[in-house]
């Protein structure tokens, strides 16, 4: 069982985290390139937030949302 966890640790350290190690190495040379993953996740989050807000606005304009006080059983 120990060999499984050792192999799993080696997989993550030596294979899957190699791009992140590269980004950490270039941090002192180019800050923007080193933070490309941060920018990517920020853009994905912004797109998801915009989509979610547009869907909420669409349902609000259609009058499909139950806004009564007793809309939820715990209220």
CNS distance restraints for C-alpha pairs under 8 A (distance, minus, plus):
assign (resid   1 and name CA) (resid   5 and name CA) 6.79 0.50 0.50
assign (resid   2 and name CA) (resid   6 and name CA) 6.16 0.50 0.50
assign (resid   3 and name CA) (resid   7 and name CA) 5.99 0.50 0.50
assign (resid   4 and name CA) (resid   8 and name CA) 6.10 0.50 0.50
assign (resid   5 and name CA) (resid   9 and name CA) 6.06 0.50 0.50
assign (resid   6 and name CA) (resid  10 and name CA) 6.16 0.50 0.50
assign (resid   7 and name CA) (resid  11 and name CA) 6.07 0.50 0.50
assign (resid   8 and name CA) (resid  12 and name CA) 6.41 0.50 0.50
assign (resid   9 and name CA) (resid  13 and name CA) 6.02 0.50 0.50
assign (resid  10 and name CA) (resid  14 and name CA) 5.54 0.50 0.50
assign (resid  10 and name CA) (resid  15 and name CA) 7.53 0.50 0.50
assign (resid  11 and name CA) (resid  15 and name CA) 5.31 0.50 0.50
assign (resid  11 and name CA) (resid  16 and name CA) 6.47 0.50 0.50
assign (resid  12 and name CA) (resid  16 and name CA) 4.79 0.50 0.50
assign (resid  12 and name CA) (resid  17 and name CA) 5.84 0.50 0.50
assign (resid  13 and name CA) (resid  17 and name CA) 5.56 0.50 0.50
assign (resid  13 and name CA) (resid  18 and name CA) 7.32 0.50 0.50
assign (resid  14 and name CA) (resid  18 and name CA) 6.35 0.50 0.50
assign (resid  17 and name CA) (resid  21 and name CA) 6.21 0.50 0.50
assign (resid  18 and name CA) (resid  22 and name CA) 6.24 0.50 0.50
assign (resid  19 and name CA) (resid  23 and name CA) 6.30 0.50 0.50
assign (resid  20 and name CA) (resid  24 and name CA) 6.19 0.50 0.50
assign (resid  21 and name CA) (resid  25 and name CA) 6.28 0.50 0.50
assign (resid  22 and name CA) (resid  26 and name CA) 6.46 0.50 0.50
assign (resid  23 and name CA) (resid  27 and name CA) 6.34 0.50 0.50
assign (resid  23 and name CA) (resid  33 and name CA) 7.40 0.50 0.50
assign (resid  23 and name CA) (resid  34 and name CA) 4.75 0.50 0.50
assign (resid  23 and name CA) (resid  35 and name CA) 7.45 0.50 0.50
assign (resid  24 and name CA) (resid  34 and name CA) 6.42 0.50 0.50
assign (resid  26 and name CA) (resid  30 and name CA) 6.14 0.50 0.50
assign (resid  26 and name CA) (resid  31 and name CA) 7.66 0.50 0.50
assign (resid  26 and name CA) (resid  33 and name CA) 7.59 0.50 0.50
assign (resid  26 and name CA) (resid  34 and name CA) 5.95 0.50 0.50
assign (resid  27 and name CA) (resid  31 and name CA) 5.20 0.50 0.50
assign (resid  27 and name CA) (resid  33 and name CA) 7.51 0.50 0.50
assign (resid  27 and name CA) (resid  34 and name CA) 4.92 0.50 0.50
assign (resid  27 and name CA) (resid  35 and name CA) 7.90 0.50 0.50
assign (resid  30 and name CA) (resid  34 and name CA) 6.27 0.50 0.50
assign (resid  31 and name CA) (resid  35 and name CA) 6.31 0.50 0.50
assign (resid  32 and name CA) (resid  36 and name CA) 6.43 0.50 0.50
assign (resid  35 and name CA) (resid  39 and name CA) 6.40 0.50 0.50
assign (resid  36 and name CA) (resid  40 and name CA) 6.08 0.50 0.50
assign (resid  37 and name CA) (resid  41 and name CA) 6.16 0.50 0.50
assign (resid  38 and name CA) (resid  42 and name CA) 6.09 0.50 0.50
assign (resid  39 and name CA) (resid  43 and name CA) 6.11 0.50 0.50
assign (resid  40 and name CA) (resid  44 and name CA) 6.23 0.50 0.50
assign (resid  41 and name CA) (resid  45 and name CA) 6.05 0.50 0.50
assign (resid  42 and name CA) (resid  46 and name CA) 6.10 0.50 0.50
assign (resid  43 and name CA) (resid  47 and name CA) 6.13 0.50 0.50
assign (resid  44 and name CA) (resid  48 and name CA) 6.14 0.50 0.50
assign (resid  45 and name CA) (resid  49 and name CA) 6.02 0.50 0.50
assign (resid  46 and name CA) (resid  50 and name CA) 6.08 0.50 0.50
assign (resid  47 and name CA) (resid  51 and name CA) 6.13 0.50 0.50
assign (resid  48 and name CA) (resid  52 and name CA) 6.08 0.50 0.50
assign (resid  49 and name CA) (resid  53 and name CA) 6.12 0.50 0.50
assign (resid  50 and name CA) (resid  54 and name CA) 6.14 0.50 0.50
assign (resid  51 and name CA) (resid  55 and name CA) 6.23 0.50 0.50
assign (resid  52 and name CA) (resid  56 and name CA) 6.24 0.50 0.50
assign (resid  53 and name CA) (resid  57 and name CA) 6.08 0.50 0.50
assign (resid  54 and name CA) (resid  58 and name CA) 6.10 0.50 0.50
assign (resid  55 and name CA) (resid  59 and name CA) 6.29 0.50 0.50
assign (resid  56 and name CA) (resid  60 and name CA) 6.08 0.50 0.50
assign (resid  57 and name CA) (resid  61 and name CA) 6.14 0.50 0.50
assign (resid  58 and name CA) (resid  62 and name CA) 6.30 0.50 0.50
assign (resid  59 and name CA) (resid  63 and name CA) 6.25 0.50 0.50
assign (resid  59 and name CA) (resid  64 and name CA) 5.59 0.50 0.50
assign (resid  59 and name CA) (resid  65 and name CA) 6.44 0.50 0.50
assign (resid  60 and name CA) (resid  64 and name CA) 6.52 0.50 0.50
assign (resid  60 and name CA) (resid  65 and name CA) 6.25 0.50 0.50
assign (resid  66 and name CA) (resid  71 and name CA) 6.01 0.50 0.50
assign (resid  67 and name CA) (resid  71 and name CA) 6.48 0.50 0.50
assign (resid  69 and name CA) (resid  75 and name CA) 6.90 0.50 0.50
assign (resid  70 and name CA) (resid  75 and name CA) 5.89 0.50 0.50
assign (resid  71 and name CA) (resid  75 and name CA) 7.52 0.50 0.50
